[in-house]
Amino acid sequence: MSNQDLRQRDEAFMRKALEQAREAYDKDEVPVGAVVVCGDRIIARAHNLTELLNDVTAHAEMQAVTAAADSLGGKYLDVCTLYVTVEPCTMCAGALGWAQLGRLVYGAPDPKRGFSTFAPQALHPKTEVLGGVLEEECGALMSEFFKRKR
């Protein structure tokens, strides 16, 4: 696959993650969305559910990992890509490390809570990471949400 084709594929799946983030936004959840892709097929879709479930661990990535593992019938996601609208926190990066995620693609960085600042070794050593895919759109949704909250 050419770099251009891969970029277009990454953007297309990130748009699916953004759909999930908008669902979270509409439910007054922090608007983070995620999809897990295996081959060319989405096997899990999720968004933050921390308010609904009253559970600080109910991040989009955690929900997506659980759903993807269930779909695959196993706990390892080494042949999968997670698309998430915001850089994962350290908790989520740890879970992605345990799941041996093959590839992580995220939109907006999170300088306040992102794993790359606080736990850059949390992911599995073989996990490929690409940040900044549709960064402006992903970041704008977060900014709009928190501006509305203030």
TITORKE-336261 format. One line per 4 residues: their letters; for each residue x, y, z of N, C-alpha, C, O, CB. Coordinates in steps of 0.02 Angstrom, whole numbers, m for minus. Each point is the difference from the previous one (the first is absolute). Glycine has a CB too. Layout:
N
A	X/Y/Z/X/Y/Z/X/Y/Z/X/Y/Z/X/Y/Z  ...
***
This chain:
150
MSNQ	43/m59/0/m43/59/0/45/62/0/47/5/40/m141/m67/22  80/109/m106/40/61/m4/m13/45/61/m50/m8/35/48/3/m161  48/51/138/m9/47/56/m65/40/m8/m35/13/49/159/m6/m36  m139/13/m74/m62/38/m14/m61/m42/16/m48/24/30/107/42/m119
DLRQ	m58/m129/67/m57/m45/14/m8/m11/74/m57/0/26/75/m57/m136  38/47/146/m3/m11/72/m28/62/35/m40/m5/47/137/m75/m54  m75/139/m15/m24/63/30/m76/7/m10/m36/18/46/148/35/m67  m135/m68/m40/m72/4/m14/m39/m51/42/m55/15/25/80/24/m141
RDEA	2/m98/124/m32/m52/41/m3/23/73/m52/m6/32/94/m84/m111  14/117/104/2/23/69/m51/56/11/m34/1/51/155/m32/m43  m126/77/m55/m48/55/7/m72/m26/m2/m43/24/37/125/54/m90  m96/m127/11/m68/m27/m6/m20/m33/66/m56/10/24/72/m28/m148
FMRK	29/m21/154/m17/m33/63/m2/50/58/m39/m8/47/90/m98/m90  m9/159/39/m3/51/53/m67/36/m3/m26/21/52/151/m8/m56  m153/m5/m55/m66/32/m5/m53/m43/35/m47/26/28/81/28/m138  m25/m120/107/m46/m45/36/9/10/76/m49/m1/37/53/m83/m133
ALEQ	58/93/118/12/13/71/m31/67/20/m27/7/55/134/m74/m60  m103/116/m40/m30/66/13/m77/m6/7/m30/36/40/124/19/m103  m124/m99/24/m73/m12/8/m15/m23/71/m48/22/31/38/m51/m154  52/m15/149/m8/m24/69/10/58/50/m36/5/49/75/m120/m85
AREA	11/157/23/13/57/44/m60/47/1/m17/28/52/141/m38/m75  m155/20/m34/m59/43/m3/m59/m30/39/m39/36/30/77/7/m141  m43/m109/110/m52/m33/41/13/14/73/m47/15/38/34/m106/m124  76/87/107/17/15/70/m18/72/16/m29/14/52/123/m99/m55
YDKD	m76/131/m42/m14/71/9/m75/11/11/m21/36/45/120/m6/m118  m139/m63/31/m73/7/4/m28/m27/66/m55/20/21/49/m29/m145  43/m36/156/m21/m29/64/33/34/59/m5/m23/57/m12/m86/m114  50/165/44/35/39/51/57/m38/32/17/11/58/m123/49/m37
EVPV	136/m104/m60/61/m35/20/59/36/m33/m8/31/m52/m53/m144/64  120/108/18/59/28/m32/5/m33/m69/1/m62/m4/60/83/116  m58/19/m166/m7/m27/m67/62/m35/m28/37/28/m41/m119/62/23  93/m150/42/53/m43/m27/m34/m60/m31/m43/m32/30/129/71/56
GAVV	m66/m54/m148/m28/m58/m35/55/m45/m25/56/22/m11/m155/46/m23  82/m132/26/50/m49/m22/m32/m53/m43/m59/m18/9/125/40/95  m27/m48/m151/m19/m59/m37/60/m46/m5/57/24/m4/m144/40/m63  75/m129/69/53/m49/m10/m12/m32/m68/m55/m23/m15/68/1/141
VCGD	41/20/m166/m4/m27/m67/46/m61/m5/58/2/22/m84/112/m70  m1/m166/20/39/m61/m12/m8/m15/m75/m56/m10/m23/39/m36/144  72/44/m157/m4/m5/m73/m28/66/m25/29/53/12/m46/m179/m10  m39/123/m36/m33/62/m23/m69/7/32/m42/36/m25/104/m44/m83
RIIA	m72/m27/164/m67/m2/31/2/28/70/44/m17/40/m73/m82/m110  m19/142/86/m7/25/69/m31/m56/41/m54/m25/m15/40/146/m24  50/m141/92/m26/m53/44/m25/27/67/m31/m36/39/110/m44/m94  m65/144/69/m24/30/62/m6/76/m9/42/31/m33/11/m123/101
RAHN	m104/120/m39/m12/72/1/m16/18/72/m35/m36/35/m8/40/m155  70/53/142/m13/20/70/11/74/9/33/33/m40/0/m147/79  m61/139/16/14/69/21/m1/1/76/m19/m48/32/m33/97/m137  74/7/132/2/5/74/m69/m13/29/m50/23/m26/145/60/18
LTEL	m95/m119/64/m62/m14/36/9/12/75/m36/m28/41/5/m57/m128  78/127/105/16/10/71/m58/30/39/m10/m18/58/129/32/m90  m156/31/2/m57/31/35/m58/m49/5/m29/m9/53/64/122/m95  m52/m144/m13/m57/m47/m1/11/m58/48/m45/m19/37/24/50/m156
LNDV	82/m59/119/14/m58/42/27/19/69/9/m43/43/14/m20/m146  m11/129/114/29/23/62/63/m39/16/10/m25/55/m124/57/m13  158/m36/m94/59/m43/3/58/37/m34/m1/12/m60/m69/m117/59  120/123/41/57/38/m28/41/m41/m49/39/29/m38/m36/36/144
TAHA	m12/m130/m108/38/m41/m47/m37/m11/m66/27/m34/m44/26/m22/141  m111/83/m105/m41/m13/m60/19/46/m58/m44/29/m32/m49/m66/107  158/42/m88/24/40/m56/m15/m36/m66/m9/m61/m1/100/111/73  m94/m12/m126/m15/m28/m66/47/m58/m17/m22/m52/m25/m20/164/m11
EMQA	107/m103/50/49/m51/m17/m13/m65/38/5/m55/m28/79/144/4  m101/m83/88/m13/m59/42/m62/m37/m26/0/m62/m4/53/119/104  m104/m20/m117/m62/m30/m27/15/m34/m67/m25/m55/m13/m45/143/71  111/m56/m100/16/m28/m65/42/m63/5/m11/m48/m36/6/164/m12
VTAA	53/m116/93/43/m59/10/m43/m60/23/7/m55/m26/91/129/55  m143/m62/18/m43/m53/24/m44/m28/m56/m6/m61/m8/6/114/122  m30/m8/m152/m44/m22/m55/39/m36/m55/m24/m50/m27/m52/147/52  136/m73/m40/41/m32/m52/23/m70/22/m2/m46/m40/41/160/2
ADSL	m18/m120/100/21/m66/25/m58/m49/m2/9/m58/m17/76/113/91  m145/m31/m57/m59/m42/m2/m14/m21/m72/m17/m58/m13/m30/116/114  53/m11/m148/m12/m14/m70/49/m52/m27/m18/m44/m39/m26/159/25  107/m110/34/52/m46/m24/1/m66/39/27/m49/m25/40/148/m8
GGKY	m96/m99/92/2/m60/40/68/m11/34/18/m56/16/m103/8/m91  122/103/85/66/m4/32/21/68/24/m26/51/m23/57/m149/m49  17/99/117/19/64/32/53/40/m37/11/58/17/m40/m111/88  61/24/m154/55/36/m35/m24/32/m64/m35/m30/m41/116/m51/90
LDVC	m62/144/m57/m21/40/m58/60/16/m44/4/54/m30/m98/m5/96  141/m95/m71/63/13/m36/m10/8/m75/45/27/m33/12/m92/121  m112/43/m115/m14/9/m72/m50/56/m13/m27/5/m55/52/m127/38  m37/163/68/m51/52/m4/30/70/5/56/9/25/m138/m89/24
TLYV	44/128/m73/15/71/8/m55/33/39/m59/m9/m14/124/10/m94  m46/37/159/m47/41/37/5/71/m26/54/30/0/m46/m104/103  m65/102/m124/m5/70/m18/m36/35/56/m56/m20/18/55/m5/m144  31/76/155/m31/36/55/12/75/m10/53/21/m22/m35/m119/101
TVEP	m68/138/m63/1/71/m17/49/41/41/21/53/m21/m138/m66/m13  134/m12/94/47/36/44/52/m50/24/m15/m58/12/m75/141/24  151/m59/m28/54/m42/25/m21/m35/65/m27/32/45/112/46/m97  m75/m144/56/m19/m36/61/37/23/62/57/23/m3/m83/m120/m69
CTMC	m9/92/129/31/14/65/44/m60/20/3/m50/m36/m102/124/71  132/m68/21/44/m53/21/m38/m65/17/25/m54/m14/53/141/58  m138/m81/m15/m39/m60/14/m16/m38/m64/9/m60/m4/m59/117/105  26/m20/m150/m19/m32/m63/61/m27/m37/m3/m54/m29/m95/131/21
AGAL	153/m41/10/61/m24/m32/24/m65/32/24/m45/m34/8/163/6  m39/m123/94/18/m62/34/m43/m58/m24/25/m54/m12/11/121/112  m101/m55/m106/m46/m52/m24/18/m19/m72/m1/m59/m18/m90/101/94  107/7/m117/19/m14/m70/65/m40/m2/9/m42/m44/m65/148/6
GWAQ	101/m92/85/62/m39/5/m14/m72/17/28/m45/m31/32/148/67  m104/m115/13/m17/m68/19/m35/m37/m57/8/m60/m8/m18/97/127  m30/0/m159/m35/m29/m57/47/m12/m60/m20/m30/m50/m85/86/89  166/m32/m34/50/m6/m53/m25/29/m66/8/m29/m54/37/m73/110
LGRL	m77/161/m51/m28/33/m59/53/6/m55/57/19/13/m137/44/61  59/m78/m135/46/4/m57/17/71/m20/57/17/m15/m103/m124/m23  m6/149/36/10/69/m24/m49/46/36/m58/m17/10/98/m25/m123  m15/101/132/m40/52/31/2/62/m43/54/25/m16/m32/m71/131
VYGA	m80/71/m133/m5/62/m39/m46/47/40/m57/m17/15/74/m43/m128  10/118/130/m41/48/38/m2/68/m34/42/16/m42/m14/m76/147  m79/98/m86/m10/66/m30/38/54/37/58/14/m17/m169/m51/m21  80/67/88/29/56/37/46/m25/56/m17/m49/34/m84/119/m62
PDPK	157/m37/37/42/m18/58/m33/25/65/m43/43/m2/148/m37/m70  m84/m35/128/m25/21/65/60/15/45/23/m43/36/m130/m27/m49  131/132/10/60/17/39/m11/m3/76/49/m5/37/m15/77/m131  m97/m69/116/m13/m1/73/m5/m71/28/17/m11/58/m76/118/m71
RGFS	37/m155/m28/m11/m68/26/24/m55/m46/m6/m59/17/m90/104/43  123/m28/m118/19/m50/m50/57/m44/21/46/20/37/m86/59/m121  38/m141/60/50/m50/19/70/19/m23/49/m17/33/m137/m69/m38  93/120/m52/67/15/m27/40/45/45/62/m1/m1/m107/m13/m114
TFAP	12/54/155/34/43/49/15/m37/64/54/6/28/m112/93/m78  9/m138/74/5/m29/67/21/m74/2/28/m22/50/m113/103/m17  71/m118/m86/17/m71/0/15/m24/m71/m35/m43/m27/m37/25/129  124/46/m132/14/m17/m70/17/m73/m13/m2/m23/m57/41/139/45
QALH	m22/m153/65/16/m71/m8/m59/m47/14/8/m61/0/109/89/32  m176/1/m20/m58/m41/20/m25/m46/m55/m24/m55/14/m7/146/63  37/m70/m139/m24/m42/m55/48/m59/m10/57/1/22/m111/100/m77  28/m152/20/42/m57/m18/57/25/m45/m12/44/m41/m87/m125/51
PKTE	159/55/m4/56/24/m40/m10/m5/m75/31/37/m38/41/m70/132  m115/m13/m116/m11/m8/m73/m57/43/m26/m12/2/m60/55/m118/70  m79/151/34/m56/41/m22/25/59/m41/43/38/23/m109/m71/78  40/41/m160/15/58/m42/m46/56/22/m59/m11/13/97/m61/m112
VLGG	m12/134/102/m40/57/23/3/55/m53/53/17/m25/m31/m46/147  m80/57/m137/m6/58/m44/m49/49/32/m58/m17/11/84/m53/m115  m2/130/118/m43/52/28/m13/54/m51/35/5/m50/9/m29/164  m94/65/m100/m14/59/m41/m46/m12/m59/m6/44/m43/115/m5/77
VLEE	m142/m96/m38/m46/m13/m56/m66/37/14/m33/m13/50/86/m101/m73  m70/159/m21/m59/45/8/4/37/67/m51/10/34/m19/m88/m105  130/97/89/13/32/64/m45/61/13/m27/8/55/144/m48/m63  m124/83/m42/m40/61/9/m72/m16/16/m29/30/46/105/29/m124
ECGA	m106/m105/41/m70/m18/12/m9/m31/69/m47/16/37/30/m32/m160  62/m29/140/m4/m35/65/9/50/57/m37/m2/50/81/m104/m103  5/149/47/13/50/52/m55/51/6/m17/22/56/137/m38/m76  m150/35/m36/m54/50/1/m61/m26/38/m32/38/36/73/7/m146
LMSE	m56/m109/102/m57/m28/36/12/2/75/m46/16/38/21/m91/m136  85/58/120/17/3/71/m4/72/25/m29/13/53/104/m114/m65  m46/148/m25/m1/70/21/m71/26/6/m17/35/49/127/m18/m105  m152/m33/7/m69/22/1/m37/m28/61/m38/35/33/39/m29/m159
FFKR	11/m69/142/m32/m32/57/18/36/65/m44/16/40/46/m126/m101  63/122/72/21/30/63/m17/75/3/m11/26/54/103/m111/m47  m94/118/m64/m22/69/m2/m73/4/21/m20/46/37/103/m19/m128  m123/m73/68/m72/m3/17/m10/m14/75/m48/23/30/23/m63/m147
KR	71/1/146/m5/m18/71/16/59/47/m24/2/56/56/m119/m88  9/164/8/21/56/43/m52/52/5/11/50/35/103/m72/m64
***
